[in-house]
Amino acid sequence: MRAVLIHLPLPRLINPCAQVPIGLMYLASIIGKRHEVAIRNYASKLTYEAIADLPEADFYGITATVTQLPQANRFCFLIKEKYRHAVTAIGGPGTYMQEFIDWDAVDSVCVGEGEGIILKMLEDAKEGRLQRAYCGPEVKDLDSLPYPNRDLFGFDMSPFAFSGDTRPSSTGLVTSRGCPFSCDFCASPKFGIKVRYRSPESVYGEVKHVLDKYGIRQFRVIDDIFTLNKPRVMRICEMIKGLGVSYRVMCRTDCFDEEIARVLQGSGCKEVEFGIESFDDDVLKLLNKKATAADNMRTLKTAHDCGLNSRLLMMIRTPGQSVRTVPANIECLQKARFHMVACGYFIPIPGSAIWRDPGKYGIEIIDRNIEHYDFLPYNRFGERPRDVIRISGRSLEEVNKETEEFLGYLKSTNKMHRG
């Protein structure tokens, strides 16, 4: 079998190549043991360019988030238009919402983790017995997986904010899977909250492998919360600190302290990405964030004092936003020490608690067409996202005005990430 794994075009992003499709690289390592496999990274291309480039194969696998499903459907249709007998499949975190799948274009979906089921999908496709849906089993022992196939994809630009280094000099690294928290704006509980860890020895082995084979010394750690298991973090940092690597991690503000910060900094960590969301405690409580503005401020100070840059992830136009929200955000940002802030529009992600029961969160979903769901306040075309929710008791005009005020402040800091 000849399989092609596809990273879809991302035409609206200013920097479409900022994210590594690490899931496809893992699947390529599995598939490559028995079949021919290629990865096509079309992030920086337009759809017609991608289709023109697409090689002929027996099986095409596309990874997609839930808001990418309409695009994935169309891409599958175009594949079949070009290669009449092609088999198309979609995997990734979007497939838990199968009501958005176009079964006239898509032959099969994989729900869950693909490594344990992808070879069966290929064999079934070969024998003409492909099922409409497969349930990928949870990989309990992450150390059992082969390293992602980096030969088929290549490398990314520097993962650090405003580094000025645009050379293809970094790669993604996964050391754990899962998130035990259940923020109500997130759909992660749909695909499991159990956290599984790679051993420190396995992580060290992959970092050393990348250094020795490719000479790459910059890493973007893609774990949802790298610092969740403190003893394990300490051990990983101890093992890699002599390798001369630089890396960035993601974590929650309540899973971070001075001891962790100093150990991270001493092992080569340059930047920590914090899911702040808001500095309004009413908003944080409604979103079930289980963190406070005081937690956020305290953690940012700790990171700064320990020599780590902070990248803040925030949302505007959230459930619970009041006339106090933007002033509170600006006041805290004026006091906080941070290196970059990335602010997105809140969208009611299909499958999340807020999507299922918006009234409970004081909002009305006025547009359920997920093709209109765009969290980027600025994209490469200069378009503003559509209004998809209405906050109870507040006019769209009032909220839009607050949005522009907050985004204007962020731009004035010269620390705003624009996607």
Secondary structure as GFF3:
##gff-version 3
##sequence-region A 1 419
A	DSSP	beta_strand	2	7	.	.	.	ID=ss1
A	DSSP	alpha_helix	22	31	.	.	.	ID=ss2
A	DSSP	beta_strand	36	41	.	.	.	ID=ss3
A	DSSP	alpha_helix	47	53	.	.	.	ID=ss4
A	DSSP	beta_strand	59	63	.	.	.	ID=ss5
A	DSSP	three_ten_helix	66	68	.	.	.	ID=ss6
A	DSSP	alpha_helix	69	82	.	.	.	ID=ss7
A	DSSP	beta_strand	87	91	.	.	.	ID=ss8
A	DSSP	three_ten_helix	98	100	.	.	.	ID=ss9
A	DSSP	beta_strand	108	112	.	.	.	ID=ss10
A	DSSP	alpha_helix	118	127	.	.	.	ID=ss11
A	DSSP	beta_strand	133	136	.	.	.	ID=ss12
A	DSSP	three_ten_helix	142	144	.	.	.	ID=ss13
A	DSSP	three_ten_helix	150	152	.	.	.	ID=ss14
A	DSSP	beta_strand	170	173	.	.	.	ID=ss15
A	DSSP	beta_strand	176	177	.	.	.	ID=ss16
A	DSSP	three_ten_helix	188	191	.	.	.	ID=ss17
A	DSSP	beta_strand	196	197	.	.	.	ID=ss18
A	DSSP	alpha_helix	200	214	.	.	.	ID=ss19
A	DSSP	beta_strand	218	221	.	.	.	ID=ss20
A	DSSP	alpha_helix	230	240	.	.	.	ID=ss21
A	DSSP	beta_strand	246	251	.	.	.	ID=ss22
A	DSSP	three_ten_helix	253	255	.	.	.	ID=ss23
A	DSSP	alpha_helix	258	266	.	.	.	ID=ss24
A	DSSP	beta_strand	269	277	.	.	.	ID=ss25
A	DSSP	alpha_helix	281	286	.	.	.	ID=ss26
A	DSSP	alpha_helix	293	305	.	.	.	ID=ss27
A	DSSP	beta_strand	309	316	.	.	.	ID=ss28
A	DSSP	alpha_helix	325	335	.	.	.	ID=ss29
A	DSSP	beta_strand	340	345	.	.	.	ID=ss30
A	DSSP	alpha_helix	353	356	.	.	.	ID=ss31
A	DSSP	three_ten_helix	358	361	.	.	.	ID=ss32
A	DSSP	beta_strand	363	365	.	.	.	ID=ss33
A	DSSP	three_ten_helix	370	372	.	.	.	ID=ss34
A	DSSP	beta_strand	389	391	.	.	.	ID=ss35
A	DSSP	alpha_helix	396	412	.	.	.	ID=ss36
###
